[in-house]
Amino acid sequence: MNDMSDSEAVLRDVLDRWKAAVDRHEPRQVAAQFTEDAIFQGLRPHSVGRPGVAAYYASQPLGLTAEYRILETRRPADDLVLGYLSVDFSFTDRPALAVNLGVLVRREEEDWRIS
């Protein structure tokens, strides 16, 4: 597998787990896709660590879903993948919100998580 497709596969694995937890409104499972020391910023001030991620997603409305598309990837080190994404967050009661996100995923032992 070349570096680009390997990087995309790593991102897809992590992001598919993130998306599934977002779509099911499972804030703790969303947070589990992040490292313990992750820097996170949604649409409000940033937080550090899983508790902030869980609190952010717990505050999101039921019915929120996410559809992502990977636009670019880079592999700055063997245990890091940087991704630039387009994400549409859909709601049950208002128009979708389109955002661009940067994510850095880091390998921790045998798994990858958003850092």
DSSP file (Angstrom, degrees, kcal/mol; ACC not computed):
  #  RESIDUE AA STRUCTURE BP1 BP2  ACC     N-H-->O    O-->H-N    N-H-->O    O-->H-N    TCO  KAPPA ALPHA  PHI   PSI    X-CA   Y-CA   Z-CA
    1    1 A M              0   0    0      0, 0.0     2,-0.0     0, 0.0     0, 0.0   0.000 360.0 360.0 360.0 135.0    0.0    0.0    0.0
    2    2 A N     >  -     0   0    0      1,-0.1     4,-2.6     4,-0.0     5,-0.2  -0.311 360.0-102.6 -78.5 169.1    1.4    3.4   -0.8
    3    3 A D  H  > S+     0   0    0      1,-0.2     4,-2.5     2,-0.2     5,-0.2   0.870 118.7  50.2 -59.7 -40.6    1.8    6.2    1.8
    4    4 A M  H  > S+     0   0    0      2,-0.2     4,-2.3     1,-0.2    -1,-0.2   0.942 114.8  41.2 -66.5 -48.2   -1.3    8.1    0.5
    5    5 A S  H  > S+     0   0    0      2,-0.2     4,-2.2     1,-0.2    -2,-0.2   0.863 115.2  52.1 -70.4 -33.5   -3.7    5.1    0.5
    6    6 A D  H  X S+     0   0    0     -4,-2.6     4,-2.2     2,-0.2    -2,-0.2   0.920 110.7  48.2 -64.7 -43.3   -2.2    3.9    3.8
    7    7 A S  H  X S+     0   0    0     -4,-2.5     4,-2.4    -5,-0.2    -2,-0.2   0.911 111.9  49.0 -63.1 -43.2   -2.8    7.3    5.4
    8    8 A E  H  X S+     0   0    0     -4,-2.3     4,-3.0     1,-0.2    -1,-0.2   0.890 109.5  52.5 -64.0 -38.9   -6.4    7.5    4.1
    9    9 A A  H  X S+     0   0    0     -4,-2.2     4,-2.1     2,-0.2    -2,-0.2   0.911 109.5  49.0 -63.6 -41.9   -7.1    4.0    5.4
   10   10 A V  H  X S+     0   0    0     -4,-2.2     4,-1.9     2,-0.2    -2,-0.2   0.949 113.9  46.0 -61.0 -49.3   -5.8    5.0    8.9
   11   11 A L  H  X S+     0   0    0     -4,-2.4     4,-3.4     1,-0.2     5,-0.3   0.927 111.0  52.2 -60.4 -46.1   -8.0    8.1    8.8
   12   12 A R  H  X S+     0   0    0     -4,-3.0     4,-2.7     1,-0.2     5,-0.2   0.890 107.0  53.1 -60.1 -40.4  -11.1    6.2    7.6
   13   13 A D  H  X S+     0   0    0     -4,-2.1     4,-1.4    -5,-0.2    -1,-0.2   0.951 116.2  38.3 -60.0 -49.5  -10.8    3.7   10.3
   14   14 A V  H  X S+     0   0    0     -4,-1.9     4,-2.3     1,-0.2    -2,-0.2   0.939 118.8  47.8 -67.0 -47.2  -10.7    6.4   13.1
   15   15 A L  H  X S+     0   0    0     -4,-3.4     4,-3.1     1,-0.2     5,-0.2   0.826 106.9  56.0 -68.5 -31.9  -13.2    8.7   11.4
   16   16 A D  H  X S+     0   0    0     -4,-2.7     4,-2.3    -5,-0.3    -1,-0.2   0.900 110.3  46.1 -65.2 -38.9  -15.7    5.9   10.7
   17   17 A R  H  X S+     0   0    0     -4,-1.4     4,-2.0    -5,-0.2    -2,-0.2   0.914 114.2  48.6 -66.7 -42.4  -15.7    5.0   14.5
   18   18 A W  H  X S+     0   0    0     -4,-2.3     4,-2.5     2,-0.2    -2,-0.2   0.944 112.7  48.0 -59.8 -49.5  -16.1    8.8   15.3
   19   19 A K  H  X S+     0   0    0     -4,-3.1     4,-3.2     1,-0.2    47,-0.3   0.909 109.4  52.5 -60.0 -44.9  -18.9    9.2   12.8
   20   20 A A  H  X S+     0   0    0     -4,-2.3     4,-1.5     1,-0.2    -1,-0.2   0.905 112.1  45.6 -59.7 -41.8  -20.8    6.1   14.1
   21   21 A A  H  <>S+     0   0    0     -4,-2.0     5,-2.5     2,-0.2     4,-0.3   0.884 113.6  49.1 -70.3 -38.1  -20.6    7.4   17.7
   22   22 A V  H ><5S+     0   0    0     -4,-2.5     3,-1.5     1,-0.2    -2,-0.2   0.954 111.1  49.8 -61.9 -49.6  -21.7   10.9   16.6
   23   23 A D  H 3<5S+     0   0    0     -4,-3.2    -1,-0.2     1,-0.3    -2,-0.2   0.806 113.5  45.7 -62.2 -30.6  -24.6    9.5   14.6
   24   24 A R  T 3<5S-     0   0    0     -4,-1.5    -1,-0.3    -5,-0.2    -2,-0.2   0.425 111.4-121.6 -90.4   0.6  -25.8    7.3   17.6
   25   25 A H  T < 5 +     0   0    0     -3,-1.5    -3,-0.2    -4,-0.3    -2,-0.1   0.962  59.9 149.7  53.9  57.4  -25.3   10.3   20.0
   26   26 A E    >>< -     0   0    0     -5,-2.5     4,-2.3     1,-0.1     3,-0.6  -0.758  21.4-179.6-118.0  80.9  -22.8    8.4   22.2
   27   27 A P  H 3> S+     0   0    0      0, 0.0     4,-2.7     0, 0.0     5,-0.2   0.828  80.3  52.2 -54.8 -38.3  -20.6   11.2   23.6
   28   28 A R  H 3> S+     0   0    0      2,-0.2     4,-1.7     1,-0.2     5,-0.1   0.885 110.5  48.3 -67.4 -36.4  -18.4    8.8   25.6
   29   29 A Q  H <> S+     0   0    0     -3,-0.6     4,-0.5     2,-0.2    -1,-0.2   0.873 110.5  51.8 -70.1 -36.3  -17.8    6.7   22.5
   30   30 A V  H >< S+     0   0    0     -4,-2.3     3,-1.8    -9,-0.2    -2,-0.2   0.966 111.1  47.8 -59.0 -51.0  -17.0    9.8   20.5
   31   31 A A  H >< S+     0   0    0     -4,-2.7     3,-2.0     1,-0.3    -2,-0.2   0.811 100.4  66.4 -61.5 -30.9  -14.5   10.8   23.2
   32   32 A A  H 3< S+     0   0    0     -4,-1.7    -1,-0.3     1,-0.3    -2,-0.2   0.688  91.3  64.1 -64.9 -16.9  -13.0    7.3   23.1
   33   33 A Q  T << S+     0   0    0     -3,-1.8    81,-3.2    -4,-0.5     2,-0.3   0.472  96.1  75.2 -83.5  -1.7  -11.7    8.0   19.6
   34   34 A F  B <  S-a  114   0A   0     -3,-2.0    81,-0.2    79,-0.3    16,-0.1  -0.757  88.6-106.5-108.9 154.6   -9.5   10.8   21.0
   35   35 A T    >   -     0   0    0     79,-2.8     3,-1.6    -2,-0.3    14,-0.1  -0.341  36.0-107.2 -70.8 161.3   -6.2   10.6   22.9
   36   36 A E  T 3  S+     0   0    0      1,-0.3    14,-0.5    13,-0.1    -1,-0.1   0.804 121.6  39.0 -59.1 -30.1   -6.3   11.3   26.6
   37   37 A D  T 3  S+     0   0    0     12,-0.2    -1,-0.3    11,-0.1    78,-0.1   0.079  85.3 150.4-109.5  22.7   -4.5   14.6   25.9
   38   38 A A    <   -     0   0    0     -3,-1.6    11,-3.1    76,-0.2     2,-0.6  -0.244  43.8-135.9 -60.5 139.5   -6.3   15.6   22.7
   39   39 A I  E     -E   48   0B   0     76,-1.5     2,-0.4     9,-0.2     9,-0.2  -0.882  32.7-175.9 -92.2 123.8   -6.7   19.3   21.9
   40   40 A F  E     +E   47   0B   0      7,-2.8     7,-2.6    -2,-0.6     2,-0.4  -0.973  18.6 175.9-129.5 135.0  -10.3   19.7   20.7
   41   41 A Q        +     0   0    0     -2,-0.4     5,-0.1     5,-0.2    -2,-0.0  -0.925   6.4 166.6-138.0 115.6  -12.3   22.7   19.4
   42   42 A G  S    S-     0   0    0     -2,-0.4     4,-0.1     3,-0.3    11,-0.0   0.320  72.5 -48.3 -89.6-132.5  -15.8   22.4   18.2
   43   43 A L  S    S+     0   0    0      2,-0.1     3,-0.1     3,-0.0    -2,-0.0  -0.095 126.4  46.7 -98.6  35.3  -17.8   25.5   17.6
   44   44 A R  S    S-     0   0    0      1,-0.1    -2,-0.3     0, 0.0    12,-0.0  -0.899 109.0 -40.4-155.6-179.1  -16.9   27.0   21.0
   45   45 A P  S    S-     0   0    0      0, 0.0    -3,-0.3     0, 0.0    -1,-0.1  -0.062  71.5 -99.2 -53.4 153.2  -13.7   27.4   23.1
   46   46 A H        -     0   0    0     -5,-0.1     2,-0.3    -3,-0.1    -5,-0.2  -0.133  33.6-163.1 -71.7 165.1  -11.2   24.5   23.0
   47   47 A S  E     -E   40   0B   0     -7,-2.6    -7,-2.8     2,-0.0     2,-0.4  -0.910  13.9-132.1-138.2 167.6  -10.7   21.8   25.6
   48   48 A V  E     +E   39   0B   0     -2,-0.3     4,-0.2    -9,-0.2    -9,-0.2  -0.992  65.3  12.4-126.1 125.7   -8.0   19.3   26.4
   49   49 A G  S >> S-     0   0    0    -11,-3.1     4,-1.3    -2,-0.4     3,-0.5  -0.144  93.7 -65.8 100.2 166.0   -8.7   15.7   27.0
   50   50 A R  H 3> S+     0   0    0    -14,-0.5     4,-2.9     1,-0.2     5,-0.2   0.822 120.8  64.0 -62.4 -36.7  -11.6   13.3   26.6
   51   51 A P  H 3> S+     0   0    0      0, 0.0     4,-2.4     0, 0.0    -1,-0.2   0.905 104.5  47.9 -58.4 -39.3  -14.0   14.8   29.2
   52   52 A G  H <> S+     0   0    0     -3,-0.5     4,-2.1    -4,-0.2    -2,-0.2   0.882 112.0  49.5 -66.8 -38.1  -14.2   18.0   27.1
   53   53 A V  H  X S+     0   0    0     -4,-1.3     4,-2.4     2,-0.2     5,-0.2   0.938 112.3  47.8 -64.2 -47.4  -14.9   16.1   23.9
   54   54 A A  H  X S+     0   0    0     -4,-2.9     4,-2.2     1,-0.2    -2,-0.2   0.910 111.7  50.0 -61.3 -42.9  -17.6   14.1   25.7
   55   55 A A  H  X S+     0   0    0     -4,-2.4     4,-1.3    -5,-0.2    -1,-0.2   0.904 110.1  51.1 -63.4 -41.0  -19.2   17.2   27.1
   56   56 A Y  H >< S+     0   0    0     -4,-2.1     3,-0.5     1,-0.2     4,-0.3   0.956 114.3  41.7 -61.2 -50.8  -19.2   18.9   23.7
   57   57 A Y  H >< S+     0   0    0     -4,-2.4     3,-0.8     1,-0.2    -1,-0.2   0.792 108.9  59.5 -71.7 -26.7  -20.9   16.0   22.0
   58   58 A A  H 3< S+     0   0    0     -4,-2.2    -1,-0.2     1,-0.2    -2,-0.2   0.814 103.3  54.4 -66.3 -28.6  -23.3   15.5   24.9
   59   59 A S  T << S+     0   0    0     -4,-1.3    -1,-0.2    -3,-0.5    -2,-0.2   0.548  88.0 100.7 -83.0  -6.6  -24.5   19.0   24.3
   60   60 A Q  S <  S-     0   0    0     -3,-0.8     3,-0.1    -4,-0.3     4,-0.0  -0.489  83.8 -97.2 -79.2 150.6  -25.3   18.4   20.6
   61   61 A P    >   -     0   0    0      0, 0.0     3,-1.6     0, 0.0    -1,-0.1  -0.295  39.1-100.1 -69.4 148.8  -28.9   17.8   19.6
   62   62 A L  T 3  S+     0   0    0      1,-0.2    30,-0.4   -37,-0.0     3,-0.1  -0.387 110.3  38.7 -59.5 143.0  -30.3   14.3   19.1
   63   63 A G  T 3  S+     0   0    0      1,-0.3    -1,-0.2   -40,-0.2     2,-0.2   0.341  78.4 144.3  94.1  -7.0  -30.4   13.4   15.5
   64   64 A L    <   -     0   0    0     -3,-1.6    -1,-0.3   -42,-0.1     2,-0.3  -0.463  24.9-179.8 -63.8 132.8  -27.1   15.1   14.6
   65   65 A T  E     -B   90   0A   0     25,-2.0    25,-2.4    -2,-0.2     2,-0.4  -0.933  16.0-144.3-132.2 159.6  -25.2   13.1   12.0
   66   66 A A  E     -B   89   0A   0     -2,-0.3     2,-0.4   -47,-0.3    23,-0.2  -0.981  10.7-174.2-128.4 135.1  -21.9   13.6   10.3
   67   67 A E  E     -B   88   0A   0     21,-2.0    21,-2.9    -2,-0.4     2,-0.3  -0.995  19.0-171.0-124.1 123.2  -20.8   12.9    6.7
   68   68 A Y  E     -B   87   0A   0     -2,-0.4     2,-0.4    19,-0.2    19,-0.2  -0.797  16.8-166.0-117.7 157.7  -17.1   13.4    6.0
   69   69 A R  E     -B   86   0A   0     17,-2.2    17,-2.5    -2,-0.3     2,-0.5  -0.985  23.6-130.4-138.2 128.4  -14.8   13.5    3.0
   70   70 A I  E     +B   85   0A   0     -2,-0.4    15,-0.2    15,-0.2     3,-0.1  -0.678  27.1 175.2 -79.4 123.2  -11.0   13.3    3.2
   71   71 A L  E     -     0   0A   0     13,-3.0     2,-0.3    -2,-0.5    14,-0.2   0.824  63.2  -1.7 -96.7 -39.9   -9.5   16.1    1.1
   72   72 A E  E     -B   84   0A   0     12,-1.6    12,-2.5     2,-0.0    -1,-0.4  -0.990  57.8-164.9-150.4 152.1   -5.8   15.8    1.8
   73   73 A T  E     -B   83   0A   0     -2,-0.3     2,-0.3    10,-0.2    10,-0.2  -0.979   3.4-175.5-136.5 153.2   -3.5   13.7    4.0
   74   74 A R  E     -B   82   0A   0      8,-2.1     8,-2.8    -2,-0.3     3,-0.1  -0.976  18.2-147.1-141.4 153.1    0.1   13.9    5.1
   75   75 A R  E     +     0   0A   0     -2,-0.3     6,-0.2     6,-0.2     3,-0.1  -0.767  20.9 171.4-121.7  83.1    2.3   11.5    7.0
   76   76 A P  E    S-     0   0A   0      0, 0.0     2,-0.3     0, 0.0    -1,-0.1   0.728  73.3  -0.2 -68.5 -20.0    4.7   13.7    9.1
   77   77 A A  E >  S-B   80   0A   0      3,-0.8     3,-1.7    -3,-0.1    -3,-0.0  -0.965  81.8 -97.8-158.0 164.9    5.9   10.6   11.0
   78   78 A D  T 3  S+     0   0    0     -2,-0.3    -1,-0.0     1,-0.3     0, 0.0   0.830 124.2  41.8 -58.4 -32.7    5.3    6.9   11.1
   79   79 A D  T 3  S+     0   0    0     27,-0.1    28,-2.3    28,-0.1     2,-0.4   0.193 108.9  71.0-102.6  16.7    2.9    7.2   14.1
   80   80 A L  E <   -BC  77 106A   0     -3,-1.7    -3,-0.8    26,-0.2     2,-0.4  -0.994  50.4-176.5-134.6 139.1    1.1   10.4   12.9
   81   81 A V  E     - C   0 105A   0     24,-2.3    24,-3.1    -2,-0.4     2,-0.5  -0.993  12.0-156.9-132.1 128.3   -1.4   11.1   10.1
   82   82 A L  E     -BC  74 104A   0     -8,-2.8    -8,-2.1    -2,-0.4     2,-0.4  -0.878  15.4-173.0-102.4 132.5   -2.6   14.6    9.3
   83   83 A G  E     -BC  73 103A   0     20,-3.2    20,-2.7    -2,-0.5     2,-0.5  -0.971  20.2-156.3-130.4 144.6   -5.9   14.9    7.5
   84   84 A Y  E     -BC  72 102A   0    -12,-2.5   -13,-3.0    -2,-0.4   -12,-1.6  -0.986  29.8-176.0-116.1 124.3   -7.9   17.8    6.1
   85   85 A L  E     -BC  70 101A   0     16,-3.2    16,-2.1    -2,-0.5     2,-0.5  -0.838  31.4-142.7-126.3 153.5  -11.6   17.1    5.9
   86   86 A S  E     -BC  69 100A   0    -17,-2.5   -17,-2.2    -2,-0.3     2,-0.4  -0.980  30.8-174.7-107.1 126.9  -14.9   18.4    4.6
   87   87 A V  E     -BC  68  99A   0     12,-3.2    12,-2.9    -2,-0.5     2,-0.6  -0.987  17.2-159.5-129.1 130.6  -17.7   17.5    7.1
   88   88 A D  E     -BC  67  98A   0    -21,-2.9   -21,-2.0    -2,-0.4     2,-0.6  -0.945   9.2-160.4-105.9 117.2  -21.4   18.1    6.8
   89   89 A F  E     -BC  66  97A   0      8,-3.0     8,-3.0    -2,-0.6     2,-0.3  -0.881  13.0-158.8 -95.9 120.7  -23.2   18.0   10.1
   90   90 A S  E     -B   65   0A   0    -25,-2.4   -25,-2.0    -2,-0.6     2,-0.3  -0.784   6.8-166.0-105.3 146.2  -26.9   17.4    9.6
   91   91 A F        -     0   0    0      3,-0.7   -28,-0.1    -2,-0.3   -27,-0.1  -0.799  27.3-128.2-123.8 163.6  -29.7   18.2   12.0
   92   92 A T  S    S+     0   0    0    -30,-0.4   -29,-0.1    -2,-0.3    -1,-0.1   0.697 106.5  32.7 -84.0 -19.7  -33.4   17.2   12.2
   93   93 A D  S    S+     0   0    0      2,-0.1    -1,-0.1     1,-0.1   -30,-0.0   0.290 118.7  30.2-125.6  10.3  -34.6   20.8   12.5
   94   94 A R  S    S-     0   0    0     -3,-0.0    -3,-0.7     3,-0.0     3,-0.1  -0.973  90.3 -68.9-159.4 168.4  -32.3   23.1   10.6
   95   95 A P        -     0   0    0      0, 0.0    -2,-0.1     0, 0.0    -3,-0.1  -0.195  60.6 -91.6 -62.9 155.7  -30.0   23.2    7.5
   96   96 A A        -     0   0    0     -6,-0.1     2,-0.6    -5,-0.1    -6,-0.2  -0.255  33.4-132.0 -63.2 153.9  -26.8   21.2    7.5
   97   97 A L  E     -C   89   0A   0     -8,-3.0    -8,-3.0    -3,-0.1     2,-0.5  -0.959  16.0-155.5-112.7 118.2  -23.6   22.9    8.7
   98   98 A A  E     +C   88   0A   0     -2,-0.6     2,-0.3   -10,-0.2   -10,-0.2  -0.828  22.0 167.3 -96.5 126.7  -20.6   22.4    6.4
   99   99 A V  E     -C   87   0A   0    -12,-2.9   -12,-3.2    -2,-0.5     2,-0.5  -0.941  32.3-132.9-133.9 156.9  -17.2   22.8    8.0
  100  100 A N  E     -C   86   0A   0     -2,-0.3     2,-0.4   -14,-0.2   -14,-0.2  -0.941  29.6-168.2-106.8 134.4  -13.6   22.0    7.2
  101  101 A L  E     -C   85   0A   0    -16,-2.1   -16,-3.2    -2,-0.5     2,-0.5  -0.940  18.0-151.5-125.4 143.8  -11.6   20.2    9.8
  102  102 A G  E     -C   84   0A   0     -2,-0.4     2,-0.4   -18,-0.2   -18,-0.2  -0.959  22.7-177.4-106.5 132.4   -8.0   19.4   10.4
  103  103 A V  E     -C   83   0A   0    -20,-2.7   -20,-3.2    -2,-0.5     2,-0.5  -0.985  17.8-160.2-131.2 142.7   -7.3   16.3   12.4
  104  104 A L  E     -C   82   0A   0     -2,-0.4    11,-3.8   -22,-0.2     2,-0.4  -0.986  13.8-163.7-117.8 119.6   -4.1   14.7   13.6
  105  105 A V  E     -CD  81 114A   0    -24,-3.1   -24,-2.3    -2,-0.5     2,-0.4  -0.860   3.9-162.7-106.5 142.0   -4.4   11.0   14.4
  106  106 A R  E     -CD  80 113A   0      7,-3.1     7,-2.1    -2,-0.4     2,-0.4  -0.960  20.0-121.5-126.7 137.7   -1.7    9.3   16.5
  107  107 A R  E     - D   0 112A   0    -28,-2.3     2,-0.5    -2,-0.4     5,-0.3  -0.649  25.5-173.1 -77.8 128.7   -0.9    5.6   16.9
  108  108 A E  E >   - D   0 111A   0      3,-3.8     3,-2.2    -2,-0.4     2,-0.4  -0.957  63.1 -54.2-123.0 108.8   -1.1    4.5   20.5
  109  109 A E  T 3  S-     0   0    0     -2,-0.5    -2,-0.0     1,-0.3     0, 0.0  -0.460 124.6 -15.9  55.5-113.4    0.0    0.9   20.8
  110  110 A E  T 3  S+     0   0    0     -2,-0.4     2,-0.3    -3,-0.1    -1,-0.3   0.408 127.7  66.6 -99.9   2.7   -2.1   -1.0   18.3
  111  111 A D  E <   - D   0 108A   0     -3,-2.2    -3,-3.8    -5,-0.0     2,-0.4  -0.820  68.7-132.8-125.0 161.4   -4.8    1.7   17.7
  112  112 A W  E     + D   0 107A   0     -2,-0.3     2,-0.3    -5,-0.3    -5,-0.2  -0.902  25.5 178.4-112.4 142.4   -5.1    5.1   16.2
  113  113 A R  E     - D   0 106A   0     -7,-2.1    -7,-3.1    -2,-0.4     2,-0.3  -0.967  36.2 -97.6-141.3 156.4   -6.8    8.0   17.9
  114  114 A I  E      aD  34 105A   0    -81,-3.2   -79,-2.8    -2,-0.3    -9,-0.3  -0.586 360.0 360.0 -74.2 131.2   -7.5   11.7   17.2
  115  115 A S              0   0    0    -11,-3.8   -76,-1.5    -2,-0.3   -10,-0.2   0.394 360.0 360.0-110.0 360.0   -5.0   13.9   18.9
